[in-house]
Amino acid sequence: MIRFIAAASIWFAFQQGFQQDCMAQSERLRFRSTDAALQTAFDRATEMALSHRGNPADPVGDWYEAALPSRFAFCMRDVAHQSMAAEMLGLGKANSNMFSQFAKNISDSKDWCSYWEINKEGKPAPADYRNDEEFWYNLNANFDVLNAAWKLYLWTGDKRYVNGLEFANFYRKSVREYVERWVLQPDSLLSRPLHPNALAGYDDKDSFHRCRGLASYSEGVHDLKMGVDLIAALSRGMQTYADMLRLEGKNTEAAAFDKKAEQYRQHIENKWWSEKEDKYFTYYSSKGAFGYTEGETFLLWFDVLKDTTRTRKTIDQILARDWNIENQSYFPYVLGQYGYPDQIRSQVLHLTDPATKRREYPEVSYGAVQGVVQGIMGIDADARVNRVTTLFNGRAEDTHTIENLPVLQRNISVTESVKTTSLRNAGSSAVQWRVMFAGKHPFIMVNGARRKASQTVVKGSRTASFLEVTVPAGREVTARIE
């Protein structure tokens, strides 16, 4: 009885400390706004997201839920999509551990797949895995994780995401052996077998046979040979790998992967656009026919579209139909890259509305957090040049403030409106700030001094004016347009 009481006391103390830690995480990142509804939405999203944090004492180590909550697990797709918001919420240690788990479990015996889903015990989740020959796997995953890890490097400056031994091996195997084993070369995308690595005793009724290497994140088409979302993932994966190689000074090898990325992108433009329907097909069947299901979202998520007319039509089609909650969770961030302030806001409010079905699914709250920080406030980072970028993408009548945002190994606070932006650097060293304003403005005032602005076109669709400003440690700088 004494041992039981002692154990219970220890567990209660741990839980109390764990809850306080989560509260500290929540208090560390704050969002304030003149838009009361948006502030409420962000607070709800933050609370929900942090409720999904796992117990750091679990066998797997530090983690957060990124799968169906009942599984106490994290899957490759969801982690790739939740990781940026997790970093903003102070869950960087969990990110590092979870990405490492995926990277180190890639293997020849699984045809260079990793574990699609890992549970809190540090084992492949039984719902998706029986053995190395029988398991569920969406082929997009390797490239989604690769690209997400690169984004984490750009945001944090942690080069382990690029050249850590297990990460470098995962990337190298993914862009070479994985592509060969699953017949994903640019000239094989429409002619590849439906099941390239089928077992000798293949059973089409067994999902661990049929779905061992799905060529899409869309899982509702039985004879899907290729999804446009997988080709987008391949293109972005090759481009991101080229960027990683360039960071390491391997410019000749990087150029070869630039070329591969463009081959996949051109394949999408040349083969997948329907002139009749004025939109992209999203899958190709084993019967040799193109069709439509999910998939358009990932053309934007992986940023592979350069034709601005087709891009706008794709966005219009996305906004015109109903979607499952997973796809909806990506919209605030994706739309923010192209400038849709009213639609971003409405998406964030919808994701956090108590009446929204399945809003407790982890991707939802993380998507709302990322949607506010990167979609509405347009905050991004590039560790290669120690730079933070801001571009207000909110409504003209609003002012937003994000406080204590962890980025580039420091905390910053940003206040934005349509004509004024301030950045406070709470770090111990200076940071470069690319302050951007929508529209063409010849000058930008920086702490009262007029400076000549430069112009650029964002995503090929909207003009923005910008300046490069150094923000010293412990200082705040304010920029505005007249």
N, C-alpha and C positions, 0 to 999 in steps of 0.2 A: 504493500500500500504506500509506504514511504517513497519507494522507487517510482511508483506511478505518479504520486503528487509532484515529486521532483522533476520528472520528465515532462509532466503537464506544465509545470511552471516555466521550465526552459523553453518549451514549445510556445507558450503564451508570450514570453519575453521576446522570442525570435520573431513571432508574427507581429507583435507590436512594433518592434524595430523595423521589420520589413515594411509595414504599413507606413511608418513615419518616413522611411526612405522614399517610398512612392510619393508621399505627400511633398517631401522636399523636392523631388523631381518636378512635380506639378507646379510648385511655388517658384521654382527656378526659372521656368519659361512662362512669361505672362504676355497676354495680348489685351490691349485696351483700344476701344474704338468709339467714335461718335455714333456708330451704327450698333445700337443696343442688341438687335437680333443677331448680328454677326458675332458680337462678343460672346453672347450666350451660347451660340453654336460652337465657337472655339473652346469655350470652357467645358462644354459637354464632351466634345471630341477628346480633349486632353484627359479628362477624368476617365472616359471609357478606354482610351488607348493605354493608360497606365494601369488600369485594372487587369489588362491582359499580360502584365509582366509576370514571368515565371519566378519560381523560387531559386535564387542563385545557388542554394545548397543542393539542388537536385543533381543527380549523377551527370547529366549532360553539361552542367555548368550554367553560367548566366544565359538567360534566354527570355523570349516573350512569345506569346501565342501568335501563330501566323498560319492557322488552319481552322477547321471546325473546333470551337472551344471545347467540345466534349472529348477531343482526342488528346489534349494536353501536349501539343506538338507544333512543329513549324515546317512548312513545305517550301520548296525552292521558289515557286512562283510568288507566293504571298510575301516571303521575306524580301525578295527582289523589289517588291512594290511598297513594302512598309518601311524599308530600312532608312530612307532619308528622313522621314518623320520621326523614326525612333532615335536617330542621331540628334535631331532638334530637341527631343524630349529628354536627352541625357542618357539614353540607353546604348551608348557607344560600346561598352564592354560586351553587352549582349550581341550587338552586331558583329563584333570581331570574332566572338566565339562561334556564332551560328554560321557565318560565312566559312570559317575554318572547318567546321564539321562537314559542310557540303564539299569543300575542296579536297579534304583528305580522304573522302570515301569514294572518289572516282576510281573505277577499276576496270581492267580488261575483262574480268569474268562477268561484268554487267554491260559489256560492250561500250565501255567508257561513259556510262551513266554514273551518277552518284546515287544517293538515296533521295528519292523524291520528297519524303517526309520523315523527319526524325522526332522522336518523342522525348519527354523529359527524362527518360531513363538512359538516353544516349543511344537508343537503338532505332532501327528502321520501324516506322509505325506499322503494326500488323494490318491496318486497314488498306495499306498500299503495297505490302511486301510479304512474300512467302519465302523466297530464296533468290539467289542471284539470277536464276533463269525465269522466275515467275514474279513479276511485280508491275506496278503501274508507273508510267513515266511519260511526260509530255516533252518532246524533243526541244521545244523552245527554251527549256529551263537552263541549260548550260550557258547559253548566250545572254539570257536575262540576268543571271547571277553575275556573269562576267561584266556586263555593262553596269549593273548596280554597284559592284565593287569599285569600278572606276569612278563612279559618281561619289562614292564615299571617300575615295582618295582626294578628289578635287575639293570636297567639302571640308575634310579634316586635315589633309596633309600627311596622313599616315601611309607611308610608302609600302608598308607590309601588304596592303591591298593590291599592290602592283607586283612587287618582287619577292614577297615572302615565299619560301620554298614550296609550301603546299599550294599556294595560289598560283605561282608561276607554272607549276606542273599541271594544275587543273586547266589553265588557259591553253597551254601548249597542246595538251591532249584533246581539248575541245575543238580547236580550230584545225586540227590535223586528223588524228586517228578517229575521233568521234564522227567527223564529217565523212570519212572514208567508210567506216563501219555501217553508218546509217544511210549511205548513198545520197548525200546532200550536196554534191557538187552542182554548180550553176547549170551545167548542161544535162543533169540527171533528174532535175526536180519533178518533171512531169512523166518521166519514163521509169522511175525507180519502182521496185516491187512494193506492193502494199504493206508487206511485213518482211523487211529485209533480213531480220535475224530470228525468224520463226523457229520454234523448237521442232524437233522431229515428230513429237506427239502433239502438234499444235491443235488446240481445241478452241474454235471460234466463240464458243459459249462461255469460255473462261476469260473474264476481263483481264486477268493477270497475263494471259497470252495475247489477247487481242489488243490490249492497251499498253503493251510493253514497247513503247516507242511511238506514241501518237504524234502525228505530224502537224499538230496544231494545239492551241489551248481550247479550241472548240471541241467538245466531246460528244456532240449529239448526232454526228453523221457517221453511220456505220462503216461506209466504204471510202472514207476520206483518205486520199493518197497524199495530198499536200494542201496546207493552209497558207494563205497569203501572210498570216501573222508569223509563221515560222520563217518564211523567206525574209520578212522584215527583221526578225531576230537575228538571222544569219548575217544580213547586211550590216546591221548595227554592231554585231559581235566582231566581225572582221574589221570594221572601222575602229572600234574601240581597242582591239588588240594592236592595230597599227599605231594608235596613239600611245599605248603602253610601250611599244618597241621604241618609238621616238623618244620617249622620256628616258629610256635607257641608252640613247645614242645609236640605236640600230636603224639608221635611216633607210638603208637599202632594203632590208627585210620589211620595214614598215611600208615602203612604197608598193611592195608586192601585195600586201594585205589591203592597202587602199584600193588597188585594182580589183581584188576579189570582192570587196564591199560594193564597188560600183557595178560589177557584173550582176550581183544579186538585185541591186536596186533597179538596174535597167531591165532585168527580167520581169520585175513587177510592172514597170511602165509599159513594156512591149507586149506582155502576154496577158495581163490581168485586168486591164481597163476595158470596160464594156462601152463602146461608143453608143450602142442602142439604149442601154440603161443609164448611161452617164454616171457610172460609178464603178468601183473596183469589185471584181468577183472576190469571194473570200475562201473558196475551196475548190479543189479539183478532185474528182472521184476516180475510183478504179475503172469505171466505165468510160473514162475519157471525156467527161463533161464538167464544165465549170458550173458553180452554183453559189448561192448566198446563204450565209449563216452569220455567226459572230466573226470578228476579225478586223473590221475597219479601225477600231480603237487603237490597235497595236501598230498600225501604219503611222499614227501620230505619236504613240508612246515611244517607239523606237526612232522617231524622227527621220524617216527615210524619204519623205515626199518633198520634191523641189518644185514641182509644177504648182504654182499658187492657185490657179483656177481649179485644178483637181483637188487640191487641199481644202479649199473653201467648200467645194461641193461635198467632200467627205465629212467635214464638220457639220454642214447643214443636215446631212442625212443622219448623222449621229444624234443631233439635237431633235430630230423629227420623229424618233421612234422610242419605244420603251426598251429598257435593258435590265439585265439582272444586276444585283447589287454590287457584284464584283466589278463589272465594267463601269458602273456609275461611280465607284470610288476613285477611278482614275481621272474622271472628267475635270474636276477643279484644277488639277495640275496641268493636264494636257491643254485645256482651253486657255489657261493663263499664258501659255507660250505664244498664243496667236491674238490675244486681246479681245476677250469677251467678258467684260466686267459684270454685267447684269446676270449673264448665264452662270458665271463662276459662283457668284453670291447665291443664286437660287439653288445651285447644286449642293453647296456647303450646307445651306439651311435644310435641304431635303435629307441629306445624309445623316444629320444630327437630330432630326425631328423625332420625338418619341413615338410618333405614329408610323414611322417608316419601318416596314417589315425587314427583319434580319439586320437591323442597324448594329446589333451586337457582334456581327461578323468582324473579326479584327481589321481586315483591310479597310473597312468603312471609316472608322475613327482616324486611323492613320492617314487615309486619303484626304480627310477634311483638314487635318493639321497641315499637311503638305500643301493643300490647296490654298490655305490662307497665307502661309509664309512664302511659298514660291509662286503660287498662282496669282493671288491678289496683290501681294507686296513685291513680287518679282525679285526676291532675294536669291542670289546664287553666289557661288564661290569657285575660284580656280587656284588651287594650291601651287600650280606651276609658276605663277607670277604673284603669289601672296595677295590676291585681289578678291574683294567682295563687290558684287554688282547689285544695284537696286533699280527697279523700274516699276513705278506705281501703276497698278492695273485695277484700281477700284473706281467707284462712282465719284463723280465730280464733287458731290457734296460731303464726302467722307474724309475723315482723318483717322489713320490707324497707327498704333505703336506696338512693336514687339520688343520685349525687354529680356535681357539675359539669354540671348540666342547663342548657343555654342557653335562656333565656326572657326576654322583655321587655328585651332588650339587656343582660342580666346573667347570671351563673351562680348557680344556687341548688342546695342539697342538701336532700333531704327524707328523714326517717326516719319510718316509720309502723308502727303495730300497731293492733289493734282499739280500744285505749283511749288511746293516746298518739301524737301527731304533733309532730315538730320541723321547723322550716324555717330554714335558714341562708341569708342574703342576702349573697353575695360581691360584689354590685354597689357602685357609688359613690353610690347614692341609695336612699332608702327605697322599699319595695314594700308594697302592701296585700295582706293574706293573708286569704282567706275559709277558715277552717279548719272542716271539716265532719266530723261523726261520724254513722254510721248509727244510727237510732233516735231516740226522744224523750228528751232530757236537759235538765233545767231549768237546769243550770249547766255551764260549762266553765272549768277552771282554766287560767290563762295565766301562765306563770312563777310559779306558786304562788299567784296571786291569783284568787279566785273571781269569775266574771262571769256574768251572766244570759244565757242562750243564746236564740236565736230558732229557730223551726222552719220547715221548708219541705218540700214534696213533690217529689221528684226524678222526672222523667219520668212524673208522675202516678201513680206506683206504690209509692214507698217514702219513708217519713219520714226526714228527716235534721235534726240540730241543728247550728247554726253560729254563729260569731262573726266579726266583722270586726276584724282586728288589723293594726297597722302594725309592720313589721319594718325597723328602721333599717339603713343600710348597714353591712356588716361585722359584723352581729349575728345571733344565733340565738335563736329564740323557741320555747318548748315549750308545747303545749296538751294537756290530758288530761281525760278524763271519769272520774267516780268509780264 
